Amino acid sequence: MTSVPFIKSTQRTLQALKNSVVPQCLGCFVQNNTSMHQRNGRYLHITSRGNLKNESNQKILSQSSILVQDGTGIEELPILMRRATKDSFPFTPYSFAGASVKEESEFDVSFRQALQSCGSVNAVFKLLEVPHNQVEGYSAAFALQRLHELKSLNTEWHQIHSFIRSAVMRELYDRVQTDVKLLSPETLLSLVECYLAADGFSQSCVDSINEEIQVRLADSAFTIPELLKLAEILKEKGAFPLKSKPLDLNVDNTTKNSDFVSQTLSAFSRDFEEFKADSTPKKQHFDRFSAHSSIEIKEKIHAKCEEILGNVWIHLVSRYPDVDEHSLPLVLQALSPSRKSVVPLLEKAASNIWAELTADGVETCLNSLSRLRVYNNGLMVHLGRWAYVHIHQMNAGLLMSFLHTFTMFSFLDTNLIKVLEKCLQLKGTKVQTDVLAMSVEYCLACRYLSPIVMEAAAAHLAEHGDSYHPLQLYAIVRAFGFLNYLPLKPAPFLKKAETCLWEHFDNLAERQILEVLGSLTFVNVLPKNFYRRVTSAYFYTKVGALMNPDKLTALMWLRVLKHSIAMDSSTDINKNLHWVLEQRNARSVFLYLDSHKVTILAMRAALDQLVGARHNHVLPFYGCCAVYLDKNGIPLEVRRDKAKGYKILGDVNKKLVMMLRSADHFTTNTRQLLGAQAQRTRNLNRLGFTLVEIRASHFFFSDQSVDVLREHLSPYMDLSDVAAARSGVEETSGNSDQRDWLSYSCDDALISDDDGDSID
């Protein structure tokens, strides 16, 4: 639409309007100037509305409209200008200029009390039949609310259908419609709830209520809790799609008591009410006079509810600075997953009010974040600070909410760790098992090693382990292996853990029991008593019947357990290495596989370039590259046979293994290796390898890979001699069939005969 110059009333130019501040609110409905102009047979009715006080300082047009007459049709083309104040978007083409909200009179209060004492429809109408000149909007609204409550109770509702009583109902509608601008927000919201739940509510009264709500939204007349209540009412009772007529189930009367039929009927109870047979009682409309509840009217009400609901949330977003310590939990609780983008705005409000939050409010915020699955670093930092400052208000339920939400996002907060350690020190072995299990799980998720938490868990298990549920036992025991920690007095803990695991062996899932047993091998605790039980044919059958990914995980942990037992069966280094190299499955399906796939490929390519593709290989099970040197420091050739595994050609004087290191291999608060990496390092040392640890970040750029690898290998070999020994020899990629270990599939984890071989 091309705008027409019409700023004559304010004597401003279009260029001045362009340079004005971005408008944010409506002006007042004050008509200042009206003029008529005739141009080329078209009549332009220019109307300017605005507050022009202090014209010299602020000449801003609040609202203008143009009436364009062309032929017989008249159209109104609104052009909205708004002042730069703190009021919110969206804007309506008018502003609230009615009378101020009226307080409830003594008569209104007494009338509402009298209505509450009415237990039937007859009693309400008897009360309404008494004439009184003070019956105004509040009294009419209270009467409609009470009738709505009685309809919900189904108390003599059929008695409302009479000509006299319909006339009374019309009077109530008219009175509410006349005084709707004088009603309090609470009364206005109750009327919204009333007309959404009742069929046959006066459509003109509904329109006046909705219009008043839109006006008050534009003027920010509602408080944040009132906006949330309105959103909840519209969402639960108004903003649902209309259901079509259900199919005829042809249910026999003799089968109506079955579970299936009863559940089906309850699920479609709302629809069945609308399509009852002619022999059933007549539908109990809110008012027969206004009972024109056609599909078109319902769709219109539904569309209006959706529009108002969208406007409510737009105003809530624009008024985020008004959120206080009481309304912040309510806003988070009211958010739906589709509106979770509002959370970053609430972070700004929380930065100023986090210290004034209540314990219940904090718990509501935590539960809302976990329900929405929204990770917001700033908001969780503020909540962690609250926990540290208000540690005296911490209880088991609130602490569980903290741990559940922070564990879900693996968010490490030092304030929460301090609170957790302090609570466990105070409670000792009297702490609830669920709290202890969640505490250990939180430390594991964040890779944080807290001796206080682990010692408390070990002492609690040794004393109360017999009362543990299987899931609690699983969460606590496996953390010791993953975090590479044993208690100061491990004997009582390990003895009780073995007893409890044996008792709950059949209650734990196959994946869980194998994970617990496999994780204990990280701290060099070999569960030999369970070995025969997990390698039996019966247990193999149960594992084979699992569905992926549980099956893949269970087989991975079974492979870890069997490998640890086999490595511990012999102290002969050459025999152990020969057994490892003979394994036919060269792919690694274990935790040793680094997550930096690109860096691994870069390291492999650089290693092929330095020592040759035939002179290095991927060490089975451990997922790292190995090079074997003779007495002159020259890499030996390695051949792979599909039946016999790897064979080293020549006498080995030194064994090198290149291992990528990243932050994922260490605890976040110490330089201690996690359990899986500590076991890999320990086993490789037992096999006689010299570890060459290289930071994975060095291989982020492939053009630097060769230089980085040359720098780390130069202390162990003379690369110039290696290049001379390789001169004139054309190298082919002998590792092309070995690089598939980076993209292994589920079939690679199947148990094979070589996995069960042990060292005699």
N, C-alpha and C positions, 0 to 999 in steps of 0.2 A: 504494500500500500504506500503510495506516494503521499507524504504529508503536505498539507496546505499551510501556507503562512497564516497564522492566526494569533499572533502574540500581541495584537494591538492593545488588549486590555492590560497587559503588564509592561508594554513598551520595551520589549526585549527582542533581540534578533535571534535568528537560528544559530548564528555562530556563538552567541553568548550561551545558548542552551547546550551546545556541544561541549563547551568548556566547563560546564557546571559539574558538580560532584555527582558521582554515581548515586542515583536515588535509592532509598532504602525503605521509606515508609509512606503511608498515605497522608494527605493533608486533610483538612476539615471540610465538611460539606457546607461551605459558605459561598453562596453565589455572589460574585462581585460585579460582574459585568456581562451583559448580554447584548448582542448586536445582530442585526440582520444585514446581509449584503446580498446583492443580486449580481450575478456574473454569468453572462452568456446563457441566460435562460435557466440557470441552476441557482437554487436558493441555498445559501450556507447559513445555518443557524449556529453561531459560535457561542459556546457557553464556557465560561471560565470559573472554576471553583478553587478556592485556596485561601490560606490564611496570609493576608498581606500586611500584617502588623510589622512595624519597623521596616517599611519599604526601602528606606535608604540603605539599610544594612543587609537585608536579605530579601531579594525579589525572586522568589522561587515559586513557580506555578505548581500547585498541588495536583490538580486534575483538570483536564479539559476534554471536551467532547465536541464533535461536529455532526450536525444533522444535515445530511445531504438529500436534497429533494431533486429528483430527476424524473419528470413525468408525474405519475400518480404514486410512486413508491417513495417511502422515506426510510432511510437507513441511518443508524447511529454508529459512527466510527470513533471509538474511544481512543484517546491518546493519554497515557498515564505518565505523570511526572511526580516524583516523590522526593521528599527532603532527606538529606543525609543524616538520619538519626539511627538509633539502635534497634528500631522495629524491624520486623522480619519479612521475608519472602515466603510464600507467594502473595501477590497483591491482588486485591479485589478493586473493582471500579467505584468503590465508595468507602467511606470510613464511618465508624461507629459514632454517631452524633446524637443518639437518643438520650432519654433520661437516664440518670445513673441508677445502678442496681439498688433496689429497695430492700431494706431489711425486713425480716419477718416481724409482723405485729404480734401483740399479745393474743389477738383473736386467731391469727394463723397458727400460733403454737398450740393454743387450746383446741383448735379445730383438728389439728393433726393428732393430738392425743385422743380426741374423741373418735377419730377414724380408726386408730389402732385398737380401740376397744370393740369395734364392730367386727363380729365374727361371721357375718353373712352378707350377701348382696342386699337383702331386704333391709338390714340395719343401716347400710350405707345410704340407701335411697331415702329411708325415713329421715336420716340426718340431713340429706340434701333438700328434702321437701320443706324444711323450716326456712322461711324467707329471712334474709338478713342483708342489710345494705353494705356490710363490710366484706362480703364474699368477693374476692378478687383473684388475681392470677395464682397466688400461692395456694389458696384454698382449693381452686380447681385442679391444680397440679397434684396436690396431696390426695384429692379424691380419685383421680385417674390412677395414681400409683397404688392406692389401696385396692381399687377394683382389679388392677393387674395382679396384685398379690393373691387376691381371692380366686382369680381365674387359675393361677398356678396351683392353688389348693383344690380347685374344682368344687367350690362350695356353692351349691345352688346357682350355678352360673346360668342355667336356662331361664332363670327368673328375670334376667335383664331384658329379655326380648318382649318389649311392649311399646306402644306408641308414646305413652307418657314418658317412660324412662329413656327412650331414644331421644325425646326432646330435651330431657335433662342432660343427656350426654352431649348433645349439640351445644347446649349452653356452656358446658365445661370446656369443650373445644374452643368455642368463641372467646371465652374469658382468657384461656391460656394464650390464644393467638393474639389477643389485644394487648395483654400485659407481658408478652414474652421478653421484652427488653428490660423489664423490671425484675426478672427472676434471677436468683443467685446461680452461680455456675453449678453448684451441687444439684439444685433442683432441675436445672436445664439438662444435665447429664442423666439424671434419673428419668426424665421424660424421653430421652433418646433410647435408653434401655427399655422403656415401656413400649414405645411404638415399634421397636425392632422385634420384640417378643410377642406382640399381639397382632392378630389378623383383624383388619377392618378399622384400624385407627384412621381418624379423619386425615385425608390427604392434604388438605389445605393447612391443617395444624402442623403436620409433618414438615411441609415446605417452610412454614414460618420458623419452626425450630431449627431446621438446617440452615436457613438464611441467617438467623441470629448467631449460630455457631460460626459460620464463615466470617461474619462481621467481627466477632470477638477474637477470632484467630488473627485477623489482620491487625487488630489493635493490641495484640499480645495481652488480652484481658484474662487469659487463663494462666494459672500457675503451672509449673512443671508437673506436679503430681496430678493435677486435674487433666492436663493433656494426656498423661499416661493412662489415666482411668478412661478417658474418652477413646483412646486407641484400643484399649483392651475390650471395651464394649463393642466397638465397631468390628474388631477382629473376630471376637467369639460369636457374636450374634448377628452381625450384619454382613460381614465380608466373606460369605461362603457361597460357592456356586450353586445354582438351583439344580436339583436332581430331576432327572426325567422319571416317568412313570415306571415302576419296577415291573419285571416280568411276572406273569401269573405262575406261581409255583405249584398250583393244584394240590395243595396239602390236604390230606385226608384228616378228618377230625380225630381219628384214632391214633394218629402219629404226631399230634401237636405237642406232646410232652417230651419228645426226643430232644437231645442236646442240640443236634444240628438245626432242627426247625426253630427251637427257641432262640438260638444265637442269630439265626438269619432274620427272624422276625424282629428281634431287638435292634439289629443293625439297620433295618429298613422301617423302623417304627414311624419316623417322621413322614416317610413317603406313603405308608399305608394309611395314615390319617387323612391324607388328601384325596384318596381314591377309595373311600368306603362304599359299600353297596347301598342301594336305596333303602334297604330295610334297617340300616343302622341309624342311630340317633343323629339328628341334624348337627352340623358342625357348629362348635361353640365359638362363634366370632366374638371379638371384643365388643362390637356394637353392630347389630344387624342393619341399622340405618346406613352405616358407612362401610358395610361388609362387601366392598367391591374388590376383593383380593384376587384379581385376575393375574395371569402370568406376566402381562405387560407391566402392571403396577409393581409387582414384586421385582421384576428386572430393573425398573426405574429406581426403586429404593436401593436395590443392591448396587447399581452403578453409582448412585449418590454416596452410599457408604464408602465405596472404594475411593471416590474422589476426596471425600472429607478425610479419610484415613491417610491418604497420600499427603494432603495438606498439613495434617497434624504432624507427620514425621518431618516434613520440610521445615515447619516452624520449630520443632524440637532441635533439629540440626542447627538452625540459625541462632538458637538461643542457648547454645552450649555454655557460654560464660555464666549463665544464670544457674547452672547446675551446682547444687551445694552438697554437703555431706549426707543429707537425708534423701535427696533425689537421685544421686549417682547410682546407688544400688538398684533403685527402681527402674531407671532408664536401661541399665544393663540387663536386668531381668526381663524387661519388655521387648528387647531386641530379638528379632528373628534372624535366621541365617542369611536371609536375603538383604538384611539391613546392617550386617556386621561391619560395614565400612564406616559406621559412625564411631566405632571404638577409638580410633586415633584422635578424634576431636575430644572425646571424654578424657583422654590422657592429659590434655591441657588443663581441664578443669580439676582433675585429681591432683595435679602438681601443687595446688594451693590448699586443698582441703583434706589431704590424706590423713593428717594427724587427728582430725576431728571425727573420722569415721567411727561408727560403733562396731562391736564385734559381730553382731548379726549382719550389718551392712557389708563388712569385709567378706564374710562367708558367702553372702549373696553374690558379690562381685566375682569371687573365685569360681563358684559354681556356674555362673553365667559365662565366664571365659572358657571353661572346659566344655560347656554345652555348645557354645558357638564355635569352638575349635579355632579361636583367634589368638594368635601369638602377638602380644604387644609388650615389648621390652620395657617401655617407660612405665606403663601401668603396673606391671608386676614388680618393678623396682620399688614403686611407691608402696605397694602392698607389703613387700618384704621389710621396708622401713617401719611400717606400722607394726608388724609382728615384733620387731626388735624393741620398739618404744613401748608397746603395750603387752609385753610378755606376761604381765600379771593377769591379763584377761584371756590368756590362751587356755583352751580346753581341748579335750580329745577330738570333738567334732570339728572344731575350727582348724586344729592342726592337721587332721585328715584332709580337709578341703585344700589347705595349703600344699600338702604333699601330693595330693592327686593332681592338682592343676599344674604344679611346677614339674612334676614327673612327666606329665603328658607332653610338655614342650621341651623337656630336658633342659630346663632353665636353671642354671646354677646361681644361687643368690647367697652370698656370704652371711647376710643378716639372718636368713632362715636357717642356715647351718648352725649359727651360734644359738639361736632359739632352740633348735632341735637338740643340740648337745646339752644345753642347760636343762631342758625338760627331762632328758634321759638320765642325767646325773641326779636330779632331784627325785625322780620316781624309782630309779633302780630297777630291780626285777619285778616291781609291782605295776609297771607300765602295761597298758593293754597290748595284746599280741598283734592286733591289726595295726596299731600305731607303729609298733616296732618293725613289722614287716614292711610297711610303707616307707619308713625311714631308711631301711636298708635298700629298698628298691629305688628310692630317690638318689641315694649316693651312687648306686650302680648306674642309673640312667645318666648321671652327670659325670661319671668316672672320677668321683671324689672319694678319696680315702680318708675317712675319719676314724682314727683308732677308738675314740670315745663311743661312737655308734657301734662299731664292730665288736668291741669288748662287751658293751651292754647286750648286744644280740647273742653273743656266745654265752654269757652268764644266764640270760633269760632262757635260752634253749636248754642249757644243762639242768635248770631247775624246773621248767614248766613244759619241756618238750613233749611229754606224754599227752598233753591237752591240745597240741597243735592240730589244726586242720591240714590236709594235704597241701593246699595252696600256700598256706603260711610257711610250712616246712620247705617247700620248693623255693619260695622267694628268699628266705633267710640263708639257707645252706649254700645255694649256688653263688651268692654274692662273694663269699670268701674266696672261691676259686677265681672268679673273674677279676676281683680287685687284688689278687695275689697277696692275701693276708691270712695269717693264722693267729689265733689268740695267744697271749703270753703264756697261758696254761692250756695247751691244745687238747690234752688227754680227756678231760671231762666233756668237752664240746664234741670231739670226734666220736667218743663212745656213745653219747646220747644221740648224735646224728645218725650213726649206724643203726642203732636200735629202732629209732623212729622210721627211718627209711625202709627198714626190713618189714616193719608192721604195716606201713602204708604203701608197700610196693604195688599191690594190686589196685589201690585207690588212685595212684598217680597215673596220668597218661604216659604212654610209652615214650613220647618225645620228652616229657618232663623228667622222668626217672633217669633216662639216658643223659640228659643235659646236666642233671645234678651230679651223677657219677663221673661224667667226663670233665666237668669243671673242677672237681676235686683233684684230678690228676695235674692241674695247673700248679698246685702247691705241693706236688710230689706226694700226694696221698692216693695210693692205688687201692681201689675197692675190690680186692681179689675175692672177697666173700660173695660178691654179687656177679662175678664174671661168668660162672657156670649158668647162673640164672638168666642172664641177658643174652647168652649165646646158645641157649637151648632151642630146639626146633619149634617148640610151642611159642616162644617169644618171637622167633623169626617170622612165624606165621602171622602173629599179631601186627608186627611192624610192616610186613608186606601188604596187609589189608588196609593200611592207612591211605588217606588221600593226600596228594600234594597240596601245600608245601610241608605238611607235617611229616610225611614219609621221608622227604629229602632231608629234613632236619634231624629226624631220628637216626637215619643211616649215617649221617655225618658224625653225630656224637658216638655212635657205636664204633665207627672207624677210629675215632680219637681214642676211645677206651682200649680197643684192641691193640692199637699201635703203641700206647704207653705200656701196656702189659708186656708186649713182645720186646720192646726196647729194654725193659727192666729185667728180662729173663737172662741176659748175657752181658758180660763186661768186656767181651772181645770186640775191639773197635772195628777191626777189619771184617769180622763176621757180621756185625750189625750194619756196616755200610754196604756190604755185599747183599744183605737181605733187603735193604732199602732200595738199592739200585735194581734189584730183580723184580720189584713190583711192576706188574703190567700196566696198571692205571697210573699214568704219569701226570694226570690232571689233579689239581688241588681243589678240593671242595670244602675246605675248612676255613676257619677264621684267619689263618695265616695269609690268605689271599688279600693283598693290599687293595684298598678301594681306588687307588690312583691308577686306573688302567692305562691311561695315556702315558704316564711317567714310566710304567713298566715297559711298554712297547719302545719308548725312547731309549731306555737303558739297554734293552735287548739289541736294538739296532746299533748302538754305540759299541757294545761288547763284541758283536759280530765284526765290526770294522776294525777293532783293535787286536783281537786275538784270533779271529776267524770263526766262521759259523760252525765248523766241525770241532772246535776246541772248547766249547762250552755247552751246557745243557741245563734244563730246568730240573732241579732236584725233586723227585717224586715226594708227594705229600706236603712238603714244606713250602713249595711255591716260590723258590728263589733260585737265582742263577749260580752255578758252580763251575769252577775252573780248577784243573789239576795240573801241577807243575812238576817237572822233573828236577834233577839235582842242579841243572844249569839255569833253572828258572824259566824254561820254555814250556808253554802249555801243551799238554798231551791231547791227542785226538780221542774223542769219545764217540763210540758207535752205539747205535740202538737197534736191538733186535726185538721184534714184536713178541717173541716167545720168551726170551731170556732177559729182557730189559736192557739196561745200559752196561757197556763194557769199556773199561779204560785201557787203551793201548799203551803199555809201558809201565815203568816203575814210578809210583807216586811218591814224591818227596814232600810236597806241600799241597794242602787242599784249601782253596779259597771259596768263599761264598759271599755274593753281593746281596746285601739286605737293605731294602728301602726303609727309611724311618720317617714317621710323621707324628703329629701331635696325637693322632688316634691311638698310638701305641703306648701312651703314658697316661698316668693319672693327671688330672688337671691341677692339683695342688702340690704335687711332688714330682720328682724325676724318676719315680719308680715305674718299671714296666708293668703293664697289665698282665694278667695271668697267662693268656694265650701266647703273648710275645715272650714272656719269661720262659715258658716251657719250650718254645721253639729255639730260643737262644741256648737253653740248657742242653737240649738234645743235640743241637749242632755241635756244641763244644764236646759232648760225649762222643760224637762221631769223628772227632779230630779235625774239624774245619776251623779255619781262621776267619773270623767274621770281619767283613769290610762293610761298615755301616755308612750309608749315604743318605743324605736328606732328600726326600722325594721332591721338594720344591726346586732342587737344582735341575730337574728334568722337565720343568714346565715349558721351556723353550728348547726345541730339538737342536738348534744350531749350537747350543752349549753342551750338549750331552757328551760328546767325545772328549772335550777338554776336561769336564768334571770327572769323568770316569778315568781318564789318564792320570789325573792328579791323585785319585784315591788308590790306583793300582801301582803307581810308580814305586812306592816303598817295598813292594813284594816282588816285582819283576822288572827287568830292563826291557822296556818296550822297543828300544832300537834293535836289540838282539832278536826279539820276536818278529819284528818287521823283516830283518835280514833272513831269518829262517824261513819266512813265508814268501820271500822274493822268488818270482818265477813260478809260483804255484797258484793256479786259478782256483779260487774258493767258490764253492756253490753253497747255497743256503741249506745247510743240513738241518736247520731247526724249523723248517717250514711246517713239518708235521707236528712239531712240539708246541707251536704257538696257539694251538686250539685250547690249551688249558686256560686261556683268558676268557673263553666263552663256553664253558662247560655246560652240559645239560643235566637234567635230572637222572638220565640213564647212567651217567658216569658215577653215580653214588651207589649203584647196586653192589651188594656184597659179593665179592668174588673169592675164589679159592685162595688166592695169594694173600687176601686180607686176613685169613684165619691162620696162616702159617706162623708158627712161633719159632724162636731160636732155641735149639737144643743145647 
